[in-house]
Amino acid sequence: MAPYDSDSSDDGDNYTETNVLLGYATQDTTSDAVSHLGGTPTWLDDKTAPSGALAKCKVCNGLLSLLIELNGDLPEHFPGHERRLYIWSCRRKTCRRKEGSVRGVRSVRVAKGASRVAQSKAPKPEPKQEEKPQPKIGEALFGATNGASATTPANPFSNPFSSKPAGTASSNPFSSTPAAASTPAPSTPAISVSDATTSLSETFASKVRLSSPPAEQPPRPHEPWPADSAFSEPFPRYHLDAEYEALDAPSTPEIPANARMDIDAEGSGSGGGKEDKEVFESSIDKTFQKFADRVGQNPEQVLRYEFKGKPLLYSDTDAIGKLLGPHSENASSSHAKVTTASSRNGSGLPRCNICGADRVFELQLTPHAITELEAEEMSIDGMEWGTIILGVCSKDCKPNDVDEEEVAYIEEWVGVQWEEVAKK
C-alpha cells in the first residue's frame, strides 16, 4: 500500500501517481475555513442561504445532514466564479437506498463582467488525452505536491485537474485565499448559437444542443433556511488534508528457472484448468474488486477529486453502474459501448437541467468517510453506501433570475451506489 503520510522513496519506479486528489479527514487545524467533512455548512455570503427546500429529504421531507462541503473555485475554468459544493444525506433508515435521500448542491457567485470576459476569448480545442496527459494540480487543490515545482493560486480548489499548474505549490492544503482570475482558460470549446437567443444568460449561452434546447426555467420556490436547532445533531467536523493518489507499481513476479508445471492431459480430477478458471472468474465481481484494490492502497481516503475526471465505481450491476460503467475508471473491454442521449462528451451523466450543458464528474466520497463521520456513533446500524458520486454542470451555470454578484444554489446530479446486500 501507499499510505499518504509516509515518506516516499525517491525511486520513481516504486509507485505511480495519478491525477486524482485524495482527501483525508484530520482533526488538525488548517488555514481553510471552508472545506470540511461533516459539521455544519457555511455560505458564500452571510445574507444568502439556499432555499430550505434543498435541506429536505425527497423521501420523508425531513431535514438532511451535511456530509461534506468543499471550496470549488476553478479560476482556470471559470474565471470570476466563486464555487462551493455540498452533499447532504438523510439519516433515517427507512429512506436508505431510495432516490432523493442524498442530495448535492453547487453554489456559485459570478463576479460582474466575468462571463463576458470569458466569452470574449476565442475558443481553443481541447487536446486529446492521449496526446497530452492530464497535468496535476495538487498544489492548488488541497496544497498537495506531485514532485514538480509549480505556481498555483492559493485557493485549494482554484485549478482543474485537467490543467497542469506552472508554478510553485501552495504551502497550505485547502488554503481559502481567493485566487487571481487573470489567466482564464476555458476548458470547453464554445459552440455559438444564434444572436437572437437572448433568453439565455451569457454565462451559459454557448454549447447548447439546438435539437433539444433546455426547457424554460420555471419560477423557483424559495423557502427560508431552517434554524440550526431544527436539524439533527450534525456529524463531527473534520478538516481535510490531501495529496495525489499514489499507487504501488504492478508487481511482475518471475518464475524460477528450475520451476516445473505438471499438466494432466486427460483433465481428470476437478474438470480441467480452463473450466476451473472460468468458474473462478465468473464468481468475482471485477468492478468491486478493482474499487477495493484501488481504494485499499490508500485506505484512509474519504474523498476522490478530479474535475472532468472519471469515477471509480463500486458496482456495475446497479443503475449507476450501468449508466457510468463505460465512462468510469473501471471501464474495460467487458463493457459494451454505450451512448446516451443525455450527454455528448462521454461522461454518461444526464445534462444540466438549468442550461442544458453537459455534466461532468467532479468528486466522490469513499467508504472511509462513513467510518470518520460515525466515529462517535454507538449503533452499528449506520450508513450503507459504497460511494457517492457528484456530477456538475460543465459550464458552471447560474439560473436566469440570479444576477451577477448574487449567490445561486443549484441542485446537481448525485449517484449513490449502496452496499451490496447478500442474496438469500
C-alpha positions in Angstrom: 0.0 0.0 0.0 1.0 3.6 -0.3 0.0 5.4 2.9 -0.4 9.1 2.4 1.5 10.2 5.4 4.6 8.2 4.8 7.9 9.4 3.4 8.0 8.4 -0.2 11.1 6.9 -1.8 13.0 8.9 -4.3 12.9 5.9 -6.6 10.1 6.7 -9.0 9.8 3.0 -10.0 8.2 2.0 -6.8 4.9 3.8 -7.4 2.8 5.7 -9.9 1.0 8.9 -9.3 -2.5 9.6 -10.8 -4.4 12.8 -11.5 -6.8 12.1 -8.6 -6.6 14.2 -5.5 -7.4 12.2 -2.4 -8.9 13.9 0.7 -8.2 12.7 4.2 -10.1 13.7 7.4 -8.0 15.3 10.1 -8.5 16.9 13.4 -5.6 19.2 12.8 -6.4 22.8 12.1 -5.7 24.1 8.6 -5.9 27.6 7.2 -9.0 26.7 5.2 -12.3 27.5 7.0 -14.4 26.3 4.1 -13.7 22.7 3.0 -14.6 20.1 5.7 -16.2 16.7 6.2 -19.3 16.7 8.4 -20.2 19.7 10.6 -22.5 22.5 9.5 -22.5 24.4 6.2 -21.2 27.9 5.5 -22.4 30.1 2.6 -20.7 32.3 0.1 -22.1 35.3 1.9 -23.8 35.9 5.2 -27.0 37.2 3.7 -27.9 34.5 1.1 -28.7 31.0 2.2 -30.2 28.3 0.0 -33.9 27.6 -0.2 -35.0 25.5 2.7 -36.3 23.0 0.1 -32.8 21.9 -0.6 -32.3 20.9 3.0 -35.1 18.3 2.9 -35.1 14.6 2.0 -37.2 13.9 -1.0 -38.4 10.7 0.5 -39.6 11.7 4.0 -39.4 15.5 3.8 -37.2 15.6 6.9 -34.1 17.7 7.2 -30.8 16.3 5.9 -27.4 16.2 7.5 -24.2 17.6 5.8 -21.7 15.0 4.7 -19.2 17.4 3.0 -18.6 21.0 1.9 -15.8 21.9 -0.5 -14.4 25.1 -1.8 -14.9 24.5 -5.5 -13.2 27.5 -7.1 -11.7 26.7 -10.5 -10.4 30.0 -11.9 -8.7 28.4 -14.9 -12.1 27.0 -16.0 -14.4 29.6 -14.5 -12.6 33.0 -14.0 -14.5 35.2 -11.6 -16.7 32.4 -10.3 -16.8 31.5 -6.6 -18.0 28.0 -6.1 -18.9 25.7 -3.2 -20.1 22.1 -3.3 -22.3 20.4 -0.7 -23.5 16.8 -0.3 -26.3 16.1 2.2 -27.8 12.8 3.4 -31.0 11.7 5.3 -30.2 9.7 8.4 -33.5 7.8 8.6 -33.1 4.1 8.0 -36.4 4.0 6.1 -35.1 6.4 3.5 -31.9 4.5 2.7 -31.5 3.1 -0.8 -34.2 5.5 -2.1 -33.6 8.2 -4.6 -33.7 11.7 -3.1 -32.3 10.6 0.3 -28.9 12.0 -0.7 -28.7 15.4 -2.5 -25.9 17.5 -4.0 -25.8 21.3 -4.3 -23.5 23.6 -6.2 -23.3 27.2 -5.1 -21.9 29.9 -7.4 -21.4 33.6 -7.4 -20.2 35.3 -10.7 -18.2 38.5 -10.5 -19.6 41.4 -12.5 -18.4 41.1 -16.1 -16.7 37.7 -15.6 -18.9 35.8 -18.0 -18.4 38.4 -20.7 -14.6 38.3 -20.3 -14.6 34.5 -20.6 -16.8 34.6 -23.7 -14.6 37.2 -25.4 -11.8 34.7 -25.5 -11.5 32.7 -28.7 -12.4 29.1 -28.1 -9.5 26.6 -28.3 -10.0 22.9 -28.9 -9.1 20.7 -26.0 -6.0 18.5 -26.6 -6.7 14.8 -26.9 -5.9 13.0 -23.7 -3.6 10.5 -25.5 -1.5 13.4 -27.0 -1.1 15.4 -23.8 -1.6 13.6 -20.4 -3.7 15.4 -17.8 -1.5 17.6 -15.7 -1.7 17.6 -11.9 -2.9 20.4 -9.7 -2.4 19.2 -6.2 -0.5 22.3 -5.3 -3.6 24.4 -5.9 -6.3 22.0 -4.9 -5.5 20.7 -1.4 -1.9 22.0 -1.4 -0.6 18.6 -2.4 2.6 18.4 -4.5 3.5 16.0 -7.3 7.2 16.3 -7.2 7.5 19.3 -9.7 7.7 22.9 -8.8 4.6 24.9 -9.9 3.0 28.3 -9.4 -0.6 27.9 -8.5 -3.3 30.0 -6.9 -3.6 29.7 -3.2 -7.2 28.7 -3.3 -7.5 24.9 -2.7 -10.0 24.4 -5.5 -8.6 27.0 -7.8 -7.4 24.8 -10.6 -8.9 21.9 -12.6 -7.4 18.5 -12.7 -7.2 18.7 -16.5 -4.6 21.5 -16.4 -1.1 21.3 -15.0 -0.1 24.2 -12.9 3.0 26.0 -14.0 4.4 27.5 -10.8 5.1 26.8 -7.1 2.8 24.9 -4.9 0.7 26.4 -2.2 2.2 25.5 1.1 -1.2 25.1 2.8 -3.6 22.3 1.9 -7.1 23.7 1.3 -6.0 27.3 1.5 -9.0 29.5 1.2 -7.2 32.7 -0.1 -9.1 33.9 -3.3 -7.2 33.1 -6.4 -6.5 35.6 -9.1 -8.7 35.3 -12.2 -6.2 36.9 -14.6 -5.5 33.8 -16.6 -8.9 32.5 -17.8 -8.6 29.4 -19.9 -11.9 28.0 -20.8 -11.6 24.2 -21.0 -14.6 23.6 -23.2 -14.8 24.9 -26.8 -17.9 27.2 -27.0 -20.4 26.5 -29.8 -22.0 29.7 -30.7 -25.8 29.9 -31.0 -28.0 32.5 -32.7 -27.7 36.0 -31.5 -31.4 36.0 -31.2 -31.1 33.6 -28.3 -31.5 36.3 -25.7 -33.4 34.3 -23.2 -30.3 32.5 -22.0 -27.7 34.1 -19.8 -24.3 34.8 -21.3 -22.9 32.6 -18.6 -24.1 29.5 -20.5 -25.4 30.8 -23.8 -22.9 28.6 -25.7 -22.7 24.9 -26.4 -26.5 24.4 -26.3 -27.8 21.5 -28.4 -30.2 23.1 -30.8 -32.1 19.9 -31.4 -33.1 19.6 -27.8 -33.0 23.0 -26.1 -33.4 23.2 -22.4 -36.9 23.8 -21.1 -37.8 27.2 -19.9 -36.8 27.7 -16.3 -39.9 27.7 -14.1 -40.0 30.0 -11.1 -38.0 28.5 -8.3 -39.8 28.4 -5.0 -37.8 29.8 -2.1 -38.3 28.7 1.5 -36.4 30.1 4.5 -33.4 28.1 5.5 -34.4 26.2 8.7 -32.8 27.2 12.0 -29.9 25.2 13.3 -32.0 23.9 16.1 -34.3 22.2 13.6 -31.6 19.9 12.3 -30.4 16.7 13.9 -27.1 16.8 15.7 -24.5 17.3 12.9 -21.8 14.7 12.1 -18.4 15.5 13.7 -16.5 18.1 11.7 -13.1 17.3 10.2 -10.6 19.4 8.3 -9.4 18.0 5.0 -5.9 17.2 4.0 -4.9 15.8 0.7 -2.3 14.6 -1.8 -2.2 12.9 -5.1 -3.1 9.3 -5.3 0.0 7.2 -5.3 -0.3 3.5 -6.4 2.2 0.8 -6.0 3.8 -0.2 -9.2 2.4 -3.5 -10.5 4.5 -6.5 -9.4 6.0 -8.7 -12.1 6.9 -11.9 -10.4 9.5 -14.0 -12.1 9.1 -17.8 -12.4 12.2 -19.5 -11.1 14.3 -21.2 -13.8 14.0 -24.6 -12.0 10.2 -24.4 -11.7 8.2 -27.2 -13.3 4.5 -27.3 -14.1 2.7 -30.7 -14.3 -0.3 -30.8 -16.6 -2.9 -33.5 -16.5 -3.5 -34.1 -20.2 -6.7 -36.1 -19.6 -8.2 -33.3 -17.5 -9.1 -35.7 -14.6 -10.0 -34.5 -11.2 -11.8 -31.2 -10.9 -12.6 -31.0 -14.6 -9.6 -29.2 -16.1 -7.8 -26.0 -15.6 -9.7 -24.0 -18.2 -13.1 -24.8 -16.7 -11.8 -24.0 -13.2 -10.5 -20.7 -14.4 -13.9 -19.8 -15.9 -15.8 -20.7 -12.8 -13.4 -18.8 -10.6 -13.5 -15.6 -12.7 -17.3 -15.7 -13.0 -17.6 -15.7 -9.2 -15.6 -12.5 -8.8 -17.2 -9.0 -9.1 -14.4 -7.5 -11.0 -15.7 -3.9 -10.7 -16.0 -4.1 -6.9 -12.6 -5.9 -6.7 -11.0 -3.0 -8.7 -12.7 -0.5 -6.4 -11.5 -2.3 -3.3 -8.0 -2.8 -4.6 -7.6 0.8 -5.7 -9.1 2.4 -2.5 -7.2 -0.2 -0.4 -3.8 1.2 -1.5 -4.8 4.5 0.3 -7.4 3.2 2.8 -7.9 6.4 4.8 -9.1 8.4 1.8 -12.6 9.9 2.3 -12.7 11.8 -1.0 -11.6 11.4 -4.6 -11.5 14.7 -6.6 -10.8 15.1 -10.3 -12.8 17.8 -12.2 -13.8 16.3 -15.5 -12.2 13.0 -14.4 -13.8 9.5 -14.2 -15.5 8.0 -11.2 -14.3 4.8 -9.6 -17.4 2.6 -9.5 -18.4 0.4 -6.5 -20.5 -1.8 -8.7 -21.5 -2.1 -12.3 -24.8 -4.0 -11.7 -26.9 -1.2 -10.3 -28.5 1.7 -12.2 -25.5 4.0 -11.6 -23.0 1.3 -12.7 -24.9 0.7 -15.9 -25.1 4.4 -16.6 -21.5 5.3 -15.9 -19.7 2.0 -16.5 -18.3 2.7 -19.9 -17.2 6.2 -18.8 -15.6 5.2 -15.5 -12.2 4.1 -14.2 -13.5 0.6 -14.2 -14.2 0.6 -17.9 -12.8 -2.3 -19.8 -13.4 -4.3 -22.9 -16.1 -6.2 -21.0 -18.3 -3.1 -21.0 -20.4 -2.7 -24.1 -20.1 0.6 -25.9 -23.0 2.7 -24.7 -24.1 6.1 -26.0 -26.6 8.2 -24.1 -28.9 10.9 -25.5 -28.2 12.9 -22.3 -24.6 13.6 -22.9 -22.2 14.2 -25.8 -18.9 14.2 -24.0 -18.8 10.6 -22.9 -19.4 11.3 -19.2 -22.6 9.3 -19.2 -24.2 11.9 -16.8 -27.6 13.5 -17.5 -27.4 17.0 -18.8 -27.7 20.1 -16.7 -31.4 20.9 -16.1 -30.7 24.6 -15.9 -28.8 25.3 -19.1 -28.8 22.0 -20.9 -24.9 21.8 -21.0 -23.1 18.5 -20.3 -22.5 17.5 -16.8 -19.1 16.2 -15.7 -17.7 14.2 -12.8 -16.1 16.3 -10.0 -15.9 14.2 -6.9 -16.9 11.1 -5.0 -17.0 10.0 -1.3 -15.5 6.7 -0.3 -16.5 4.3 2.5 -13.9 5.5 5.0 -15.9 8.7 5.2 -18.6 6.7 7.0 -16.0 5.5 9.5 -15.0 9.1 10.3 -18.5 10.5 10.3 -19.9 7.8 12.5 -16.8 7.6 14.8 -19.0 8.8 17.7 -22.0 6.6 16.9 -22.6 3.7 19.3 -25.0 2.0 17.0 -23.7 -0.4 14.3 -26.7 0.4 12.2 -25.1 3.2 10.2 -24.9 4.5 6.6 -24.8 1.8 3.9 -23.5 3.4 0.8 -20.4 2.3 -1.0 -19.7 5.6 -2.8 -21.5 8.9 -3.6 -20.7 10.5 -6.9 -21.3 14.2 -7.7 -21.7 15.3 -11.3 -21.9 19.1 -12.0 -22.7 21.4 -14.9 -19.6 21.7 -17.1 -20.5 25.4 -17.7 -20.9 26.3 -14.0 -24.1 28.0 -15.0 -26.5 30.0 -12.8 -30.2 30.5 -13.2 -31.5 33.3 -15.3 -33.2 35.0 -12.3 -29.9 35.4 -10.4 -27.9 38.5 -11.3 -24.2 38.8 -11.4 -22.6 39.2 -8.0 -25.6 37.3 -6.4 -25.3 33.8 -5.0 -27.1 31.0 -6.6 -27.7 27.5 -5.3 -28.3 24.7 -7.9 -29.1 21.1 -7.2 -26.7 18.9 -9.1 -26.7 15.2 -10.0 -25.9 12.7 -7.3 -25.4 9.0 -7.9 -25.3 6.7 -4.8 -24.0 3.2 -5.0 -25.2 1.3 -2.0 -23.5 -1.6 -0.2 -24.3 -5.0 -1.7 -27.0 -6.9 0.1 -26.3 -10.6 0.4 -28.8 -12.6 -1.6 -30.7 -15.2 0.4 
